[in-house]
Amino acid sequence: MKFVFAPDSMKGSMTSWEEIRILESTARKYFPGCEIVSFPMADGGEGTIEALMQVLDGVHREVQVHNPLYEEMTAFYSVLRGGTVLVEMAAASGLTLIPFEEGNAIEATSYGTGELIRHALENGYHNFIIAIGGSATNDGGMGAMAALGARFLDSAGEELFPAGKNLIKVDQIDVSGMMPELSEAHFTVMCDVNNPMTGPEGATFVFGPQKGGVGSQLTLLEMGMKKYAELLRRDLNKDVEEFPGAGAAGGMGGAMLAFCNARLMSGIQVVLETIHFAEHIADADMIITGEGRVDEQSLYGKVLSGIGMVAKEQNVPVTAIVGGFGEGYEGIYDCGIDNVIPLMNDEMTLTYAMGHASYLYEAAADKLFSWLKAEREVEE
C-alpha cells in the first residue's frame, strides 16, 4: 500500500505536521510495510512559504530593503532546493509592517518587494514564485517595477516617486533601463482573487480602505489606476486592466503581468505544481487530506478542491479528515473527494472539538485505517 498524506492545518488546533504524524503512526499500525509520502499543505495564505520550505529544503536570504513607507528594514526571500525563489510581498511591503493610518494607501510603495526580486536576480536566480497577499500598497506595482529599473515620468519628463498618490501624475513609462536578467526570468504569482485593476470591484475600492484609503483619496487612486492601465496599453502594449487578478495587491498582479510576463495562479495550484504532486500520487492507493472546515469556499482554490481535482485526473481515491461541515460542503464530492470524515458530531461544541482535536483526529485516523484494513482483507 502507498499512502500520500497532504493535510492543511486546522487553524487554532493542529498543524499539518501534527496531523501527518498521527496519520503515519496509525497507517503503520494497520499496514506495517506501507509506503508513505507526506506533504504539509497550504493554499497560498498564511503558512504557504513555510510549507514549501519544509518540503523542498529551503533557506532564507536576508536583504536590506525599504518598507511600504520607504523606511529601511531587513526582509528575506527564500530559495528552494533546485533554485526556485519564493518572494512573499508581505515580507517587504506588508500591511503589518507599518501602523495603520489614514493616508497610508496613497503614500505606500511596493519598492521593497522589487528590491527582493532584484537581489535574487543579481545572484543568478531565474525561477520565481511571488506571493502577493497581505500588501499595504495601492501603487499599481510601480514601486516594485521601479526597483527593477522602470521609470515613471511626469509630463515634464521628471521621474516620480513610485507611490499610489503619483499614479495620476504618470505621463510616460520608460522600461529601457529594466534589468536585463528579467528577460531570462520566469514568474509565477500566487493570486487567489479575481479583481480587475479598476472599477467597483477593482484594487482601490475593494482593498484600498483596509490599507488606509479614505474618501477623496480613493477617488484619486482610482483615477490614477485607470490612467496607469491606459499607459500600460500605450507604452508596453499590455492590456491587463480587466484581467482577473490584475487588481490583487493594489495592482501588483497587473504589474507582474505587464512588466514580467508572469502567470497568475491560485495558491494551491502553485504549491501542487512546485512539489510535483501529480508525480508523487501516480501509483498511490489513497490520498488523505483535510482542513478545519469544509464548506462552499472549499470548492474554490482551497486545499481540498486542489488536491481532489489532481487526484481525479489520475483516478486516485481521496479521503478528507476535516474539523466540521459548513453550508455547501456537498459540492466537494464533485471535486475529486470521495470520502469526508468530520471530527465533530452534532452533540459536540466547537470549543470542545478544538480543545480535543488531537484525540479526535487519532480516533478518525484509526477508524479510517481499520476500515481500509478490513476492506483489503475481504478483497484478498
N, C-alpha and C positions, 0 to 999 in steps of 0.2 A: 504493500500500500504506500502511496505517496500522497502526503498532505501538504497543501500550501496554506499557511496562516497569514492573513493580511487584515487585521482589525484596526479600525480607528480608535482613538482614545474615547473613554466615556468621561466627558468633562466633569471635573469635580469629584470623581470617584476612583477611576482606574486609568492608568496609562496603557498605551498599546503594548509595551513590553511586559507589563504585569499580566495582561490578558494572554499574550503569547506564551509566557512561562507556564501558565495554567494549562493551556491547550497542549503544549509539548509534553508535560508530565502526564497528563491524562491520556493522551494518544498512545504514549509508550506503555502505559499500564495495560491497555487493551490490545495494542499492536506492537509488541516489543521490538520487532525488526523493521518498523516502518521508516520510510524516508520522509524527512520534514524540511521544508523550506519556509522561512519566516521573514515577513516584512512588516515593520511598523508603518501604518498608513496615515496620511493626512490629505486634505483636499485642496490645498493651496492657501489655507488660512494659517492660524497660529500652529506652530509645530512642524510645518512642512519642511522648512530648511533643515531642522534638526533630524527629522525622519530620514531625509535623503543623505544627510551627513553620516548617519549611523549605518545605513545600508551600504553606502559606497565609500566609506572611509575618508571622509572629507577633512580638510584642515582650514582654519581661518587665517586670513591675511589682513592685518590691521593697516589702515591708511588714514592719514590726516586729511580731512575734508571740511566742508562747510555745511552747517545745519540749515534748516529752512529759512532762518533769518540771517544767513551768511556769517554766522559766528563759527570760529574754528572748533573742531571737535575730532575725536577719533571714532572711526567706524570700521566696518570689516566687510569683506566678501569671502566666500568660501570656494574652495577648489576641490572637486570630487576626484576620486580615482578615475584616470582616463583624461583628466584635464578640463572637464566641464566646469565653468564658473557659475556660481549662484550669487546673484546680487539681489538683496532684499531692499526695496526702496525705503521701507520704514527704518532701516538702519542708519540712513543718512538724511532722509527727507521726511521723516515720520511725524505724525501728529503728536506723538507722546514726547518728542524731543524739545518742544517749546511750550511755554504756558499758553493756555487757551485765552485769547484776547480778541475782541472785535477789531477787525482790520488786518488780521494775520493773513487772510486769504489773498488780499491784494499785494501784500509785502513778501510773501513766501516764494522761495525759489527751489527748484529741483536740482540745482547745480551740484550738490554733494553726491547725488546718485550718479551723475555723469562723471564725477571725479573717480568714483569706484570703478566704473567701466573703463575709463581712460587708463587707470593704473594697471588693470588686468590686461588691456590691450598692449600697453607698453612692455609688459612682462611676457608677451608671446602667446597669450591665450586667445582662442578664436571662437570657442563654442560657449554661448551664454544662455542662462535661464534667468529671467528677470521677474521677480515677484513684486507687483506694483500695488499691493494692498496697503492701507493704513497711511497714505500720504497726507501731508499738511498743505499741499500745493494746489494751485489752480492757475498754473503758468503755461499750460499747453505743452509742457515738457521743454520749454525754451531753455531753462536753466541747465538741464542735463545735456541738451544738444550744444549749448554754448561751451560747456566744459569739454566737449568733443571737437570743438573748433568751429562751430557755426557762428555766424554774426548776424545780429538782428538790428537793422539800421532804421533810423527815423527819416523823415522827409528831407532832412538836411545832410543825410549821409553819416550821421553820428551814431556810434554804437550804443545801444540801450542796455541797461542792466536787465537781465532776464527774470523779471518778476511779473506776477499777474497784472499789476497796475499798468505795465508798459505794453501789454498785448495790443491795446488800442492805438499805440503810437508807432507800431512797426509798419514800415513802408516798403521794406525790402529784406529778403532773406538771402544771405550770402553763404554758400556751402563750399566755396573754393578752398577754404582752409581747414576743412574737416580732416580728421586723422586718416591717413591712407590705409592704416590697418583695418579700418571699417569695411573695406572692400572684400576682405577675406573672412570677415566675422559672420557668424550665424546667431541670430537672436530668436529665442522663444520666450514669449511673455505669458506669465500666468495671469489670466484675467477671467474672473467669474461674474462680471456684469456685462450687460449688453447695451449700455447707454451710449448714444452718439456724442459728438463733441458739443453740439449746440442744441437749442430748443428747450421746451419744458421738461424733457427727460434727459437733458444733456448734463455735462460735467458741472456747470456752475449752479444751476437751480436745484439739482438733486443733492450734490455733495458740498457745494460752497458754504451753506450755513453751518455745517458741522466743523468747518475749518476757520470760522470767524468772519465769514462774509455776511454783511447785513445791508438791507435797503438799497441805496443807490450804488453801493459797491458791487452788488450782484449785477445790476444793470450794466455797469462799466465793464465788468468781467465778461459778461455775455456778449456785449458789443465787440469787445476785444477778441474773444474767441472766434466770433463769426468772421471778423476781418482776417484773423490769423489763418483760418481754414481756407479763405479765398486766396491768401498768399501762398499757401502750400500748393494749391492748384496751379497758380500762375508761375511761381518760381521753381517749384520742384516737380511740377506735373503729377502731383499725387492728390487724388480726390478721396479723402478719408473722413470727411465731416460726418457722414451718416453711417460709417462702418460700425457694426456692433462692437462695443468695447473701446471705441476710439476716445470716448469721454472718461474712461477709467482713470483714476489718479489725477484728476484735474487736467485731462487731455494728454497725459503721458502715453496712454495707449495709442492715440493718434500720432504722436511724435515718433514713437518706435516704428510704427507702420511707415510713415512718410520718410524719415531720415535713415532708418536702419533696415528697411525691408523685413521687419520682424513678422513672425507668426504669432497670432493671439490664440491661446488655447486655454481650456478650463484647467484648473489646478490639478485635478485628479488625472486628467489626460496626460499632463506633463509628467507627473510622478510615475505613472504606469509606463510611459514611453521611456523615461530615463532609466528605470531599473530593469527594462526589458521584460516586463511582467508576462507578456504573451508567450515568450520563450520558456519561462520557468513553469508555466502551467500546462504546457503541451501534453505531458504524459502524467498529469496529476489525476488521482482518483476523486479528490474533493478539495474544494477551496472553502476555508472558513474565514469569514469576515465579520464585521459588525460595527455598530456605532451606538451612541447613547439613546437616540430616539429615531425611529423610522416613521416618517410621515410624508406628505406630498413633496416637501422640499428635497427629500432623499432621492427623488426621481431626476433631479436636475443638477448635474455636475458635482454630486457628492460621492463619497467613497463607495457606498453600496451599488449605486447605479453604474459607476465607472467600472468597477470590478465585474459586476454582473454582465455587462454588455461585452466585455472582452472574453469572459468565460463562455458566454452564449455562442460566440463565433466558433469556439473550439469544442463545444458540447461537453464542457466540464461542469459537473454539478456544484452549486454554491449554497452553503448554509450560512445564515447570518445570526449571530447571537447579539441581541440588542437589549437596551435597558427597558424600553417600552414602546407602545404604539401611539401614533398620533393620527389626526384626520388625514385621510387619503393614502394611508400606508399600503393599501391593497395593490396600488399600481406598481409596487416594487417587484411583484411577481412577473410583470411583463418586461422587466429589465434584466432578466437572467438570474434572479434569485429564486431558488427552488424551495427553500425552507427557512422560516424565521422562528427563532426561539427567544421569547422575551424573558427577562429576569424577573419582571414584576407580574403579579396577578391582581385581580380585581379587589382583593382584600388588603392589599399592601399599600402603604403610603410611600410617596417619593422619598421622604426623609429616611424612612426605614431602609428602603432599597439602596439609597446612596451610602448609608452607613454600613450596610452588609453586602456591598457589591462583590467583594472577593468571594465570600461564601456562596452567594447566589450564582456567581459565574462558574465556580467549581462544580456546583450541582448541575448547571446547564451543560457544561462540558462532559461531565460524567454520563448524563442522560444521552447525549448525542453519540458518544463513542461506544457506549454499551449497546445502543440500538444498532450502530454500524457493525459491531462485532456479531451480534445476533443475526443480522441480515446476511453477513458474509458466511456464517456457519450454515444457514439454510441453503444458500446457493451452492455450497460445497457438498 
